[in-house]
Amino acid sequence: MIKKQYNNINDFLDDHSFENWVNQNNGTDIGFWDFWIANNPDKKELVNEAKDLVLGIPFDKKFVTKDKVSLEWKKLEAKIEAKKPTPKRKIRTLKPFGIAASILLLISFGIYFINDNSKITHKTNFGEILKIKLKDGSSVTLNSNSSLSYYKNESRKVWLKGEAFFQVDKKVVTNAKFWVVTNDLSVEVYGTSFNVNSKNEKTDVFLEEGNIWLKLKNGGDKKMIPGNFISYSSDKKEILEDKNIVNSTIKTSWKDGSLFFENLSLVKAMEKIEETYGYSVVFKDDESKNSLITGAVPITNIDICLKAIEKSVDVIIVKQNDSLIISKK
């Protein structure tokens, strides 16, 4: 982020990162501006004015009474009659709906009605985790290299690419559903906590609490109960895994800044590191691949993460350009 001075409205409007913050479009820009605003309280009024200009301020809707419509129509009809050079009067053939619409247009000239239902997208980079609060009260933790999209006025239906943990706010009065859509399936929710990962050309769903329904792309559906883990591929048109997991932290610990492995081969564990940081993993020997790892490693810092793995399974990990080279000590 380039540091600069923000002393007037134009300084904010000329900065693309400020526009991203207003529209909640970029995780890095959102974090920067939240921090900047918190540390510059004297600029709050200026920030709000600039924000209003970016969003655009909708006019209040004006409702016209029937009496007013009738009066204006009579005035307009009288003017038309006075200017007509011939006795042919086809103006009365207008349908009532068209008449009312015409009058409303004349009376309301200059009044604009803005239906702002633009699409909002949150994105994260490699090594970045973003916490999002939706308009309906639900919370989403978005994992690295992922994106979440939804319409501004309809936040109970979201589109996910990557991985996210959801805590959906249940609407007791309306019993409104919440939907998560990926390339493989849709998750139908009322109120619950669950994890969705749509990376690697499949979608993994783990249910921590509550009940959900999966609507699979092959036309089938599947009900899940707490502890269920299901992996589905639309390319293969089949469920790849369907099992129960007792320790939920195995699937959800990433949202708290760490990965928990339970007797997992190092080659499988490193797949999560690839997802998180975007490195390619290269093993120098099969023995290292098959080493088993148990325990938690931090993922907030790649160097600390790799040191923890080295210590746990007695290997050497070398960063080389965009690759992690792993060998036995």
C-alpha positions as CSV (number, residue, x, y, z in Angstrom):
1,M,0.0,0.0,0.0
2,I,1.5,3.4,-1.0
3,K,1.5,5.9,1.8
4,K,0.1,9.3,0.9
5,Q,-1.7,12.2,2.5
6,Y,-5.5,12.4,2.6
7,N,-6.4,16.0,3.3
8,N,-9.5,16.6,1.0
9,I,-12.2,14.6,-0.7
10,N,-10.3,14.3,-4.0
11,D,-7.4,12.6,-2.3
12,F,-9.8,9.8,-1.3
13,L,-11.7,9.7,-4.6
14,D,-8.4,9.4,-6.6
15,D,-7.3,6.4,-4.6
16,H,-8.6,3.1,-6.1
17,S,-8.0,1.3,-2.8
18,F,-10.5,3.6,-1.0
19,E,-13.1,2.7,-3.6
20,N,-12.4,-1.0,-2.9
21,W,-12.9,-0.3,0.8
22,V,-16.2,1.4,0.2
23,N,-17.5,-1.5,-2.0
24,Q,-15.9,-4.1,0.3
25,N,-14.1,-5.7,-2.7
26,N,-10.6,-6.4,-1.6
27,G,-9.4,-7.9,1.7
28,T,-6.1,-6.1,1.8
29,D,-7.6,-2.7,1.0
30,I,-10.4,-3.3,3.6
31,G,-7.8,-4.0,6.3
32,F,-5.7,-1.0,5.4
33,W,-8.6,1.5,5.5
34,D,-10.2,0.1,8.6
35,F,-6.8,0.6,10.3
36,W,-6.3,4.0,8.8
37,I,-9.7,5.3,9.8
38,A,-9.3,4.0,13.4
39,N,-6.0,5.9,13.6
40,N,-7.3,9.1,12.0
41,P,-10.6,9.9,13.8
42,D,-10.3,13.6,12.9
43,K,-10.8,12.6,9.2
44,K,-14.0,10.6,9.9
45,E,-16.4,13.3,8.5
46,L,-14.2,13.7,5.4
47,V,-14.2,9.9,4.9
48,N,-18.0,9.7,5.2
49,E,-18.5,12.5,2.6
50,A,-16.1,10.7,0.2
51,K,-17.8,7.4,0.8
52,D,-21.2,8.9,0.0
53,L,-19.8,10.3,-3.3
54,V,-18.5,6.8,-4.3
55,L,-21.7,5.0,-3.4
56,G,-24.0,7.7,-4.8
57,I,-26.9,9.0,-2.6
58,P,-30.3,7.8,-3.7
59,F,-33.2,10.3,-3.7
60,D,-36.2,9.6,-1.5
61,K,-39.1,8.1,-3.4
62,K,-42.0,10.5,-4.1
63,F,-45.5,9.0,-4.2
64,V,-48.2,10.9,-6.1
65,T,-51.9,10.8,-5.0
66,K,-54.7,9.7,-7.3
67,D,-56.2,13.2,-7.0
68,K,-53.0,14.8,-8.1
69,V,-52.7,12.4,-11.1
70,S,-56.3,13.2,-12.1
71,L,-55.8,17.0,-11.9
72,E,-52.6,16.9,-13.9
73,W,-54.2,14.8,-16.5
74,K,-57.1,17.2,-17.0
75,K,-54.6,20.1,-17.4
76,L,-52.6,18.1,-19.9
77,E,-55.7,17.1,-21.8
78,A,-57.0,20.6,-22.0
79,K,-53.7,21.8,-23.5
80,I,-53.7,19.0,-26.1
81,E,-57.3,19.9,-27.1
82,A,-56.5,23.5,-27.5
83,K,-53.5,22.8,-29.8
84,K,-55.2,20.1,-31.9
85,P,-55.9,21.5,-35.5
86,T,-58.2,18.7,-36.5
87,P,-61.3,17.1,-34.8
88,K,-59.6,13.7,-34.8
89,R,-58.8,12.9,-31.2
90,K,-57.0,9.7,-30.6
91,I,-55.6,10.7,-27.2
92,R,-58.6,8.9,-25.5
93,T,-57.5,5.6,-26.9
94,L,-54.6,5.5,-24.4
95,K,-55.0,2.7,-21.8
96,P,-55.4,3.8,-18.1
97,F,-52.1,2.3,-17.2
98,G,-50.3,4.3,-19.9
99,I,-52.0,7.5,-18.8
100,A,-51.0,7.0,-15.2
101,A,-47.4,6.2,-16.2
102,S,-47.2,9.3,-18.4
103,I,-48.5,11.6,-15.7
104,L,-46.2,10.1,-13.1
105,L,-43.3,10.6,-15.5
106,L,-44.3,14.3,-15.9
107,I,-44.8,15.0,-12.3
108,S,-41.8,13.1,-11.1
109,F,-39.4,14.5,-13.7
110,G,-36.0,14.9,-12.1
111,I,-36.6,12.3,-9.4
112,Y,-34.4,9.2,-9.7
113,F,-35.0,5.8,-8.1
114,I,-31.8,3.8,-7.6
115,N,-32.0,0.1,-7.1
116,D,-28.6,-0.6,-5.8
117,N,-28.2,-4.4,-5.7
118,S,-24.6,-4.6,-6.9
119,K,-22.5,-7.7,-6.5
120,I,-19.9,-7.6,-3.7
121,T,-16.8,-9.8,-3.8
122,H,-14.3,-10.4,-1.0
123,K,-10.9,-11.9,-2.1
124,T,-7.9,-13.1,-0.1
125,N,-4.3,-13.5,-1.2
126,F,-2.0,-16.4,-0.3
127,G,-1.3,-16.4,3.4
128,E,-4.3,-14.1,4.2
129,I,-7.4,-14.9,6.2
130,L,-10.4,-12.5,6.2
131,K,-13.3,-12.3,8.6
132,I,-16.6,-11.0,7.1
133,K,-19.9,-10.0,8.7
134,L,-22.8,-10.3,6.4
135,K,-25.8,-8.0,6.4
136,D,-28.1,-10.8,7.8
137,G,-25.8,-11.2,10.8
138,S,-24.0,-14.3,9.6
139,S,-20.2,-14.6,10.0
140,V,-17.8,-15.9,7.4
141,T,-14.1,-16.6,7.8
142,L,-12.5,-16.7,4.3
143,N,-9.3,-18.7,3.9
144,S,-6.3,-17.8,1.8
145,N,-6.5,-17.6,-2.0
146,S,-10.4,-17.6,-1.9
147,S,-13.3,-15.4,-2.9
148,L,-16.8,-14.9,-1.6
149,S,-19.5,-13.1,-3.7
150,Y,-23.1,-12.0,-3.0
151,Y,-25.5,-9.3,-3.9
152,K,-25.7,-6.3,-1.7
153,N,-29.4,-6.7,-0.9
154,E,-29.4,-10.6,-0.8
155,S,-26.5,-11.7,1.4
156,R,-28.2,-15.1,2.3
157,K,-27.0,-16.5,-1.0
158,V,-23.3,-16.5,-1.6
159,W,-20.9,-17.9,-4.2
160,L,-17.6,-19.4,-2.9
161,K,-14.4,-20.2,-4.7
162,G,-11.8,-21.6,-2.3
163,E,-12.5,-22.3,1.4
164,A,-14.6,-20.6,4.1
165,F,-16.0,-21.3,7.5
166,F,-19.6,-20.2,8.0
167,Q,-21.6,-19.4,11.2
168,V,-25.1,-18.7,9.8
169,D,-27.5,-16.7,11.8
170,K,-30.9,-18.5,12.0
171,K,-33.9,-16.4,11.2
172,V,-36.5,-17.8,13.6
173,V,-39.4,-15.6,12.5
174,T,-39.1,-16.1,8.7
175,N,-37.2,-19.4,8.7
176,A,-35.2,-18.0,5.7
177,K,-32.7,-20.3,4.1
178,F,-29.0,-19.5,3.5
179,W,-27.3,-20.8,0.4
180,V,-23.6,-21.5,-0.4
181,V,-23.0,-22.2,-4.1
182,T,-19.8,-23.8,-5.5
183,N,-19.0,-25.3,-8.9
184,D,-19.9,-28.8,-7.5
185,L,-22.9,-28.3,-5.3
186,S,-25.2,-26.0,-3.3
187,V,-25.4,-26.0,0.5
188,E,-28.9,-25.3,1.9
189,V,-28.8,-23.9,5.5
190,Y,-31.2,-22.4,8.1
191,G,-28.7,-21.8,10.9
192,T,-25.6,-23.7,11.7
193,S,-21.7,-23.8,11.6
194,F,-19.9,-25.6,8.7
195,N,-16.8,-25.5,6.6
196,V,-16.7,-25.5,2.7
197,N,-13.6,-26.0,0.6
198,S,-14.1,-25.9,-3.2
199,K,-10.4,-26.1,-4.1
200,N,-8.7,-29.0,-6.1
201,E,-11.7,-29.5,-8.5
202,K,-14.0,-30.8,-5.8
203,T,-16.0,-29.5,-2.9
204,D,-15.5,-30.7,0.7
205,V,-18.2,-29.9,3.3
206,F,-17.8,-30.5,7.0
207,L,-20.7,-29.9,9.3
208,E,-19.7,-28.7,12.8
209,E,-23.2,-27.9,14.2
210,G,-26.8,-28.0,13.1
211,N,-28.3,-29.6,9.9
212,I,-27.7,-28.9,6.3
213,W,-28.8,-30.3,2.9
214,L,-26.4,-30.6,-0.1
215,K,-27.8,-30.2,-3.6
216,L,-25.4,-32.0,-5.8
217,K,-24.8,-31.1,-9.4
218,N,-25.8,-34.6,-10.5
219,G,-29.3,-33.9,-9.3
220,G,-29.0,-35.8,-6.1
221,D,-29.1,-34.5,-2.5
222,K,-27.6,-35.4,0.8
223,K,-28.6,-34.6,4.3
224,M,-25.7,-34.0,6.8
225,I,-25.6,-34.1,10.6
226,P,-22.9,-32.8,12.9
227,G,-19.5,-34.5,12.4
228,N,-20.3,-35.5,8.8
229,F,-17.6,-34.8,6.1
230,I,-18.6,-35.2,2.4
231,S,-16.4,-34.6,-0.6
232,Y,-18.1,-34.4,-4.0
233,S,-16.8,-33.9,-7.6
234,S,-19.1,-32.6,-10.3
235,D,-16.5,-33.7,-12.9
236,K,-16.6,-37.3,-11.7
237,K,-20.3,-36.9,-10.8
238,E,-19.8,-38.8,-7.6
239,I,-19.2,-38.6,-3.8
240,L,-15.5,-39.1,-3.2
241,E,-15.7,-39.3,0.6
242,D,-18.5,-39.7,3.1
243,K,-17.4,-40.2,6.7
244,N,-17.7,-38.9,10.3
245,I,-15.0,-36.9,12.0
246,V,-14.9,-36.8,15.8
247,N,-12.3,-34.1,16.1
248,S,-13.7,-31.0,14.3
249,T,-10.5,-29.0,14.7
250,I,-9.0,-31.2,11.9
251,K,-11.2,-29.4,9.4
252,T,-11.7,-26.0,11.1
253,S,-8.5,-25.1,12.9
254,W,-7.2,-23.0,10.0
255,K,-9.7,-20.2,10.8
256,D,-7.9,-19.7,14.1
257,G,-4.5,-19.4,12.4
258,S,-3.2,-23.0,12.6
259,L,-3.5,-26.4,10.9
260,F,-4.1,-29.5,13.0
261,F,-2.9,-32.8,11.7
262,E,-3.7,-36.2,13.2
263,N,-1.5,-39.1,12.1
264,L,-1.4,-37.7,8.6
265,S,1.2,-38.4,5.9
266,L,3.5,-35.4,5.2
267,V,2.5,-35.5,1.5
268,K,-1.1,-34.9,2.5
269,A,-0.2,-32.3,5.1
270,M,1.8,-30.3,2.6
271,E,-1.2,-30.1,0.3
272,K,-2.7,-27.7,2.8
273,I,0.5,-25.7,2.8
274,E,0.3,-25.5,-1.0
275,E,-3.3,-24.2,-0.7
276,T,-2.4,-21.7,1.9
277,Y,0.7,-20.2,0.4
278,G,0.7,-21.2,-3.3
279,Y,4.1,-23.0,-3.2
280,S,4.7,-26.2,-5.2
281,V,6.0,-29.0,-3.0
282,V,8.8,-31.3,-4.2
283,F,9.9,-34.4,-2.2
284,K,13.4,-35.7,-2.7
285,D,12.6,-39.1,-1.3
286,D,9.6,-41.4,-0.6
287,E,10.5,-41.8,3.0
288,S,9.8,-38.1,3.6
289,K,6.5,-38.3,1.8
290,N,5.3,-41.1,4.1
291,S,6.4,-39.6,7.4
292,L,3.4,-39.1,9.7
293,I,2.7,-35.8,11.4
294,T,0.5,-35.2,14.4
295,G,-0.1,-31.8,16.1
296,A,-0.8,-28.2,15.2
297,V,1.4,-25.9,13.1
298,P,0.9,-22.1,12.8
299,I,0.0,-20.8,9.4
300,T,0.2,-17.0,10.0
301,N,3.8,-17.0,9.0
302,I,5.3,-19.3,6.3
303,D,8.8,-19.5,7.9
304,I,7.5,-20.4,11.4
305,C,5.1,-22.9,9.8
306,L,7.9,-24.7,7.9
307,K,10.2,-24.7,11.0
308,A,7.4,-26.4,13.0
309,I,7.0,-29.1,10.3
310,E,10.7,-29.7,10.1
311,K,10.9,-30.2,13.9
312,S,7.8,-32.5,13.9
313,V,8.8,-35.0,11.2
314,D,12.6,-34.6,11.2
315,V,13.0,-33.3,7.6
316,I,14.7,-30.3,5.9
317,I,12.5,-27.9,3.9
318,V,14.2,-25.4,1.6
319,K,12.4,-22.5,-0.1
320,Q,13.6,-22.3,-3.7
321,N,11.7,-19.7,-5.8
322,D,8.1,-20.9,-5.8
323,S,8.9,-24.4,-4.6
324,L,9.4,-26.1,-1.2
325,I,12.1,-28.8,-1.5
326,I,11.7,-31.5,1.2
327,S,14.3,-34.1,2.1
328,K,15.1,-36.4,5.0
329,K,17.7,-35.2,7.5
